Amino acid sequence: MADKTIKRKHYLLFIAGGLSVILFLLLFNKTVHYTSTNEFCNSCHVHDHAEVSWKLSPHHNTQSGVSVNCVDCHLPPEDQTARFLTRKAYHGFKDLYAYLTLEPEEIDWAAKRSNEAAKHFVYEDGCIKCHTNMFPASLNEKGSQQHIKYMRDPENSSCLQCHHNVGHYRGEVNLMEEEEATGPKEIYAELTKVTEFKTFEEKLPGTSVSFKMVAIPGGQFKMGSPVDEVYRGRDEGPARDVEVNKFWMAEIEVSWTEYLAFFGATGSQGRKEAVEVDEETDGVSGATPPWGAPDQGWGKGTRPAITMSHLAAETYCRWLTQETGRKYRLPTEAEWEYAARAGTQTPYFFEGSPKDYEADGFLKKLFGSNTEVIDKFAISHLNSPSKTQKPESVEANAFGLKNMLGNVAEFCLDFYDPKVYGKYPKGLVKNPRGPRNGAEHVVRGGSFKNSPKDLRAARRDFTKTEAWLVTDPQIPKSIWWYSDTKSVGFRVVCEYDEKTINQ
């Protein structure tokens, strides 16, 4: 009798345990299902316009009426159970933390719209699960080429390269669109007359575009960095005595307003990926239309123009020369450093050492460093919300130039050679122009992405053409626009000679 009672208890416990497991699984599945609905996602998501932009996107506003849900893109497919649940938990806790601790205006939404950021919360498994036929009848030739490229090299390809606008509507990409309505603007009828070597306002006839060209007196300086400068790079020496002639340099980096005047005058949908010179037509053929929004949605206006190639920057200078009759070009590396230093020989043209501002060491990483001075003169990762800023955000150096350090790095005319300083003739070097040829060009100044050590006046960098075009989905890749760098722009110089002066 006792044995039967014990067996009956074990039997009841087994049934109760089984029912508990079934109940738990049912509740668990219900919970997983409920927390995967669009309504649940939108109930606490701090992305204040996520639902509206999703409903306007091709993944919801479709002809067939089929709507893609949040989890279809932002989680792995459910049949990958373990990965689905672990990523769901990760994103859930991350979003909950943001909901409880952050304000929406504190988050840099523009940075999160980039392809680099999207890779962390958009899963291509979902794309492939739904789009099983990668070569539908409606696919054009260009699309077919890209899908073949994707299949051959999935490691260096991504659906987001071409289809960045399908999940959340971002608005139509229009390169010529004004940043904001500012009312009627004066259209300049005549070219600016320059009668002496002094700062002047260049006004482009037939446009409302003008920009200040600062007169930079010629002189001598020590190019490069001393051996004891902290964070010194191997390519910054040996330091050389250099002399440069006087020249004009733009007060600010070439802005979108300036660059769009060039694009509007020389670019069109029919341009080929080649450089053409035709004196009888437009003289200079400009850039083909960009792939996507070249300003990254950060705004145009006086913000520095970005994502154009070194070739495009040089072509802009050729166009400016044609329009004004003055010789415009990119600055040589020597001219750039001379102008950036503005009579100083310290790491920056303002007070302080890179050690003062760099967050090196445990205490500085914990409590931060005093960046009050550097923040006045340079846009770096310390004071930029991961994007370019307008020129009025900083003060000028002693020559009157803004953003020589930070905001965007700047193209120089010279080809890059890490050992070029040691190859110049002994003694005083006059107006050096770097090596005669090379694969890449010098880039100077650092950007909003860099830390203080990379904003030093002597710090050298160079273009990385292949790396900066990895995700360009076009075949062949563009010679006009970079797909993978958003932190490089340029400023122009105008050569001084007797022909420049209007008699």
VOGU-3710 file (C-alpha; in Angstrom, 3 decimals, decimal comma):
1> madktikrkh> 0,000/0,000/0,000  2,782/2,377/0,909  4,572/1,619/-2,374  1,437/2,460/-4,339  1,056/5,738/-2,457  4,665/6,661/-3,223  4,267/5,739/-6,874  1,042/7,786/-7,050  2,876/10,830/-5,605  5,713/10,441/-8,060
11> yllfiaggls> 3,193/10,113/-10,873  1,381/13,298/-9,770  4,688/15,153/-9,408  5,677/14,026/-12,900  2,371/15,236/-14,326  2,620/18,512/-12,421  6,191/18,991/-13,620  5,213/18,233/-17,205  2,285/20,630/-17,032  4,545/23,279/-15,509
21> vilflllfnk> 7,042/22,891/-18,345  4,257/23,067/-20,929  2,776/26,122/-19,203  6,210/27,751/-19,037  6,839/27,074/-22,723  3,423/28,418/-23,639  3,992/31,564/-21,568  7,533/31,873/-22,915  6,338/31,597/-26,518  3,539/34,065/-25,823
31> tvhytstnef> 6,058/36,463/-24,281  8,486/36,094/-27,186  5,659/36,615/-29,669  4,235/39,637/-27,833  7,627/41,305/-27,421  8,273/40,793/-31,134  5,227/42,754/-32,281  5,530/46,202/-33,833  3,239/47,597/-31,134  5,575/46,438/-28,370
41> cnschvhdha> 8,663/47,784/-30,161  7,036/51,184/-30,610  5,718/51,316/-27,036  9,089/52,158/-25,527  11,432/52,783/-28,429  13,161/56,131/-28,002  13,545/56,595/-31,765  10,737/59,152/-31,934  10,134/58,940/-35,684  10,859/55,238/-36,244
51> evswklsphh> 7,225/54,197/-36,759  6,377/57,039/-39,137  9,479/56,580/-41,300  8,884/52,798/-41,380  5,298/53,261/-42,584  6,555/55,476/-45,430  9,244/52,999/-46,461  9,083/50,423/-49,291  8,902/47,692/-46,641  5,490/48,858/-45,425
61> ntqsgvsvnc> 4,021/51,098/-48,106  3,886/48,353/-50,733  1,625/47,615/-53,712  0,985/44,077/-52,497  -0,003/45,141/-48,994  2,633/42,913/-47,411  4,317/44,678/-44,486  7,750/43,819/-43,116  7,866/43,965/-39,322  10,529/45,416/-37,021
71> vdchlppedq> 11,950/42,029/-36,019  12,215/40,883/-39,644  15,093/43,316/-40,120  16,379/43,989/-36,619  16,700/40,376/-35,409  17,973/37,163/-37,005  15,270/34,844/-38,442  13,282/32,965/-35,782  14,330/29,573/-37,140  17,828/30,409/-35,831
81> tarfltrkay> 16,411/29,943/-32,331  19,494/30,380/-30,139  20,819/33,360/-32,109  17,353/34,898/-32,324  16,819/34,737/-28,562  20,297/35,912/-27,546  20,211/38,911/-29,937  16,656/39,677/-28,870  17,752/39,784/-25,227  20,782/41,929/-26,085
91> hgfkdlyayl> 18,825/44,508/-28,096  15,962/44,435/-25,592  18,143/45,298/-22,614  19,998/47,925/-24,650  16,769/49,622/-25,735  15,358/49,431/-22,201  18,492/51,089/-20,833  18,193/53,867/-23,417  14,488/54,302/-22,635  15,124/54,632/-18,897
101> tlepeeidwa> 18,313/56,705/-18,918  18,506/58,785/-22,112  16,546/61,577/-23,736  15,903/61,217/-27,490  17,655/64,520/-28,240  20,823/63,192/-26,566  21,214/60,449/-29,174  23,052/61,063/-32,434  20,456/59,664/-34,823  22,401/60,806/-37,890
111> akrsneaakh> 25,361/58,636/-36,881  23,066/55,650/-36,376  21,770/55,994/-39,940  25,195/55,253/-41,378  25,901/51,847/-42,919  28,632/51,211/-40,355  26,209/51,666/-37,460  23,320/49,850/-39,135  25,374/46,667/-39,437  25,056/46,266/-35,650
121> fvyedgcikc> 21,246/46,138/-35,670  20,205/45,098/-39,183  20,570/41,414/-40,030  21,034/40,379/-43,658  19,760/36,887/-42,847  16,312/38,469/-42,847  16,905/40,108/-46,226  17,937/36,778/-47,755  15,099/34,871/-46,085  12,473/37,028/-47,801
131> htnmfpasln> 14,315/37,864/-51,021  15,037/34,326/-52,121  15,185/35,270/-55,808  18,073/37,672/-56,281  17,486/37,966/-60,027  13,793/38,788/-60,542  12,544/39,805/-63,990  12,213/43,440/-62,862  15,895/43,722/-61,897  17,874/46,027/-64,182
141> ekgsqqhiky> 21,393/45,401/-65,482  23,065/47,492/-62,773  21,186/45,618/-60,059  22,174/42,276/-61,578  25,848/43,287/-61,529  25,617/44,215/-57,860  23,885/40,969/-56,894  26,572/38,981/-58,731  29,214/40,970/-56,841  27,386/40,247/-53,563
151> mrdpensscl> 27,279/36,511/-54,242  30,959/36,394/-55,199  32,264/38,499/-52,312  29,743/38,538/-49,443  32,426/39,465/-46,895  33,022/42,845/-48,558  29,436/43,406/-49,685  26,239/44,337/-47,933  22,564/44,746/-48,829  22,720/48,120/-47,073
161> qchhnvghyr> 25,200/49,464/-49,622  22,430/49,872/-52,169  19,211/49,460/-50,180  19,825/51,875/-47,308  16,420/53,554/-47,730  14,115/50,512/-47,660  13,681/50,102/-43,905  12,996/53,692/-42,865  12,155/56,429/-45,340  14,761/59,198/-45,288
171> gevnlmeeee> 13,304/61,510/-47,893  14,324/61,850/-51,500  18,041/62,404/-52,056  18,539/65,698/-53,855  22,053/67,017/-53,969  20,919/70,449/-55,141  18,349/70,912/-52,373  18,987/73,947/-50,177  19,543/73,259/-46,500  17,022/75,857/-45,442
181> atgpkeiyae> 15,015/78,703/-46,895  16,959/81,912/-46,364  15,024/84,284/-48,595  16,174/86,031/-51,792  19,926/86,239/-52,271  21,983/88,666/-54,243  23,165/87,337/-57,594  26,606/88,686/-58,342  26,958/90,259/-61,761  30,688/90,950/-61,848
191> ltkvtefktf> 33,896/89,226/-60,871  35,642/90,493/-57,757  38,417/92,926/-58,593  41,687/92,440/-56,739  44,054/95,418/-56,917  46,548/94,495/-54,213  47,690/91,615/-52,054  45,147/91,648/-49,262  42,210/89,606/-48,041  39,244/89,749/-50,418
201> eeklpgtsvs> 35,778/88,280/-50,920  35,590/86,125/-54,035  32,162/86,503/-55,653  31,215/84,115/-58,436  29,315/85,897/-61,243  25,861/84,537/-61,983  25,570/82,987/-58,508  24,978/84,074/-54,929  28,140/82,254/-53,832  30,997/84,107/-52,185
211> fkmvaipggq> 33,853/83,133/-49,902  36,703/84,908/-48,166  40,260/84,475/-49,415  42,785/85,372/-46,712  46,130/86,907/-47,707  48,885/84,722/-46,239  52,276/86,485/-46,175  55,229/84,441/-47,368  57,869/83,397/-44,873  60,014/80,700/-43,349
221> fkmgspvdev> 59,162/78,031/-40,789  60,291/74,666/-39,495  58,250/72,016/-41,327  57,666/68,778/-39,444  57,924/68,024/-35,746  60,900/67,900/-33,368  62,018/64,475/-32,217  60,734/65,099/-28,681  57,159/66,053/-29,682  54,695/63,675/-28,035
231> yrgrdegpar> 52,762/61,376/-30,381  55,187/62,227/-33,180  54,858/60,040/-36,283  57,810/58,586/-38,161  56,857/60,467/-41,315  56,998/63,885/-39,577  60,744/64,257/-39,859  63,419/65,173/-40,153  62,126/68,697/-39,523  63,238/71,035/-42,324
241> dvevnkfwma> 63,656/74,787/-42,772  61,158/75,749/-45,449  60,246/78,976/-47,203  56,954/79,588/-49,026  55,861/82,499/-51,198  52,797/84,545/-50,305  49,431/83,209/-51,377  45,738/83,455/-50,619  43,963/80,685/-48,727  40,234/80,221/-48,137
251> eievswteyl> 39,130/81,211/-44,657  37,091/78,021/-44,330  36,955/74,607/-45,915  35,030/74,501/-49,199  31,389/74,498/-48,132  28,459/72,661/-49,644  27,134/75,992/-50,937  30,368/76,514/-52,867  30,685/72,927/-54,060  27,081/72,736/-55,250
261> affgatgsqg> 27,654/75,791/-57,453  30,364/73,763/-59,188  28,213/70,629/-59,312  25,249/72,508/-60,743  27,368/74,157/-63,420  29,337/71,097/-64,520  27,558/67,917/-63,413  24,645/66,126/-64,973  23,080/62,678/-65,035  24,731/61,956/-68,365
271> rkeavevdee> 28,331/62,378/-67,253  30,615/59,410/-67,602  33,132/58,228/-65,055  35,913/60,136/-66,785  37,495/63,579/-66,817  36,903/65,604/-69,928  38,089/69,037/-71,012  36,149/70,795/-73,759  36,894/74,482/-74,145  34,036/74,976/-76,617
281> tdgvsgatpp> 31,321/73,758/-74,254  31,637/73,942/-70,493  35,431/73,763/-70,227  35,277/71,404/-67,246  33,109/68,318/-66,894  32,174/67,816/-63,291  31,227/64,965/-61,035  28,565/62,384/-61,784  25,680/62,315/-59,287  26,643/60,770/-55,939
291> wgapdqgwgk> 25,389/57,434/-54,667  23,123/58,353/-51,768  23,235/61,561/-49,725  26,819/62,880/-49,767  26,202/65,154/-46,760  25,093/62,102/-44,715  21,974/64,040/-43,713  24,042/66,351/-41,505  23,155/69,435/-43,520  24,663/71,456/-46,306
301> gtrpaitmsh> 25,020/75,248/-46,343  28,316/76,323/-44,766  29,226/72,873/-43,492  32,311/71,526/-45,266  31,637/69,517/-48,425  32,650/65,886/-47,931  32,817/62,493/-49,648  34,210/63,871/-52,907  37,427/62,298/-54,184  40,801/64,009/-54,499
311> laaetycrwl> 40,216/64,112/-58,254  36,869/65,857/-57,727  38,536/68,435/-55,461  41,183/69,137/-58,092  38,487/69,440/-60,765  36,652/71,938/-58,582  39,831/74,029/-58,465  40,116/73,882/-62,270  36,536/75,091/-62,580  37,161/77,904/-60,094
321> tqetgrkyrl> 40,213/78,961/-62,100  38,116/79,022/-65,263  35,353/81,052/-63,623  37,581/83,686/-61,998  40,667/83,888/-64,198  42,779/83,406/-61,072  44,894/80,322/-60,445  43,107/78,224/-57,835  44,406/74,858/-56,651  44,810/72,668/-53,587
331> pteaeweyaa> 47,484/73,829/-51,129  50,870/72,168/-51,125  51,688/70,341/-47,932  54,214/73,062/-47,043  51,688/75,853/-47,631  49,110/74,012/-45,559  51,382/73,527/-42,551  52,717/77,091/-42,774  49,163/78,447/-42,789  48,039/76,113/-39,997
341> ragtqtpyff> 50,916/77,102/-37,710  50,324/80,826/-38,323  53,724/81,793/-36,948  53,921/79,155/-34,193  56,198/76,114/-33,856  54,260/74,301/-31,138  52,065/71,226/-31,704  49,020/73,494/-32,075  48,644/77,155/-33,004  47,043/77,621/-29,572
351> egspkdyead> 48,285/76,918/-26,068  48,622/73,438/-24,679  50,296/70,117/-25,302  48,587/67,047/-26,770  49,223/65,418/-23,389  47,031/68,067/-21,782  44,025/67,177/-23,911  44,464/63,479/-24,692  42,616/61,118/-22,355  45,684/59,041/-21,552
361> gflkklfgsn> 46,000/57,311/-18,216  43,442/55,921/-15,787  42,495/59,199/-14,103  41,934/61,099/-17,362  39,877/58,249/-18,775  37,834/58,220/-15,578  37,377/61,957/-15,034  38,280/63,372/-18,461  40,796/66,100/-19,285  40,471/69,867/-19,483
371> tevidkfais> 39,621/70,595/-23,115  38,364/74,155/-22,794  41,146/75,651/-24,934  41,226/73,082/-27,737  37,433/73,137/-27,999  37,601/76,844/-28,903  39,727/76,234/-31,980  39,151/72,672/-33,192  36,257/70,285/-33,835  37,374/66,844/-32,672
381> hlnspsktqk> 35,683/63,790/-31,235  35,684/65,666/-27,920  33,126/68,268/-28,977  31,486/66,980/-32,165  28,343/64,854/-32,124  30,000/62,512/-34,645  29,530/64,879/-37,567  30,892/68,019/-39,199  30,126/71,437/-37,756  29,615/74,915/-39,206
391> pesveanafg> 32,654/77,247/-39,294  31,255/79,640/-36,689  31,687/76,857/-34,129  35,391/77,704/-33,721  37,746/80,674/-33,533  40,325/81,448/-36,214  44,111/81,181/-35,931  46,426/84,203/-36,109  46,207/84,281/-39,920  42,400/84,382/-39,753
401> lknmlgnvae> 41,814/80,779/-40,913  39,155/78,573/-39,311  39,167/74,807/-38,846  42,751/74,288/-39,966  42,769/71,614/-37,280  39,764/69,331/-37,001  36,253/69,364/-38,476  37,368/67,635/-41,695  40,836/66,606/-42,773  41,981/68,378/-45,942
411> fcldfydpkv> 43,451/67,233/-49,238  46,835/68,620/-50,236  48,348/68,847/-53,709  51,370/66,640/-52,927  51,688/62,932/-53,471  52,422/61,178/-50,189  55,888/59,879/-49,354  56,674/59,039/-45,695  60,353/59,903/-46,229  60,013/62,989/-48,414
421> ygkypkglvk> 61,431/65,452/-45,851  64,755/63,653/-45,911  64,855/63,693/-49,712  64,719/67,470/-50,100  68,050/69,241/-50,839  70,122/70,337/-47,855  69,644/73,813/-46,445  66,586/76,017/-46,866  63,894/74,352/-49,009  61,848/76,807/-51,063
431> nprgprngae> 58,247/76,026/-52,032  58,508/72,216/-51,869  55,841/70,266/-53,750  56,532/66,709/-52,670  57,452/63,763/-54,902  56,790/63,896/-58,647  54,479/60,909/-58,580  52,805/58,487/-56,229  49,722/56,410/-55,538  48,122/58,494/-52,787
441> hvvrggsfkn> 47,953/62,167/-51,799  48,698/63,941/-48,529  45,821/64,662/-46,136  46,303/67,122/-43,275  44,572/68,541/-40,215  42,576/65,707/-38,684  38,795/65,675/-38,350  35,790/65,521/-36,052  36,498/61,793/-35,630  40,048/62,267/-34,333
451> spkdlraarr> 41,431/62,750/-30,842  43,744/65,689/-29,934  46,975/63,836/-30,723  45,898/63,529/-34,364  45,105/67,231/-34,681  48,705/68,392/-34,325  49,932/70,794/-37,036  52,768/68,443/-38,058  50,710/65,263/-38,204  50,597/63,704/-41,678
461> dftkteawlv> 48,066/61,369/-43,228  47,203/60,278/-46,750  44,317/59,200/-48,955  43,403/55,513/-48,886  41,561/55,228/-52,170  40,962/51,473/-52,210  39,773/51,338/-48,598  37,593/54,415/-49,104  35,745/52,739/-51,975  35,161/49,258/-50,547
471> tdpqipksiw> 31,393/49,590/-50,232  30,834/51,601/-53,407  28,218/49,409/-55,118  28,903/50,742/-58,612  30,842/48,949/-61,333  33,260/50,526/-62,024  33,668/52,354/-58,726  33,246/56,098/-58,830  36,235/58,334/-59,498  34,266/61,278/-58,113
481> wysdtksvgf> 32,828/60,161/-54,765  34,170/58,136/-51,840  31,744/55,673/-50,259  33,677/54,981/-47,075  35,042/58,212/-45,683  32,982/61,082/-44,351  35,705/63,066/-42,625  37,769/64,489/-45,499  37,193/67,721/-47,410  39,444/70,446/-48,760
491> rvvceydekt> 40,149/74,157/-48,929  41,567/76,135/-51,812  44,498/78,469/-52,298  44,934/81,124/-54,963  48,389/81,723/-56,338  49,782/85,262/-56,296  51,371/86,721/-59,404  51,093/89,933/-61,380  48,290/88,505/-63,526  46,181/87,995/-60,404
501> inq> 46,077/91,731/-59,703  43,521/93,726/-61,684  45,351/96,749/-63,055
//
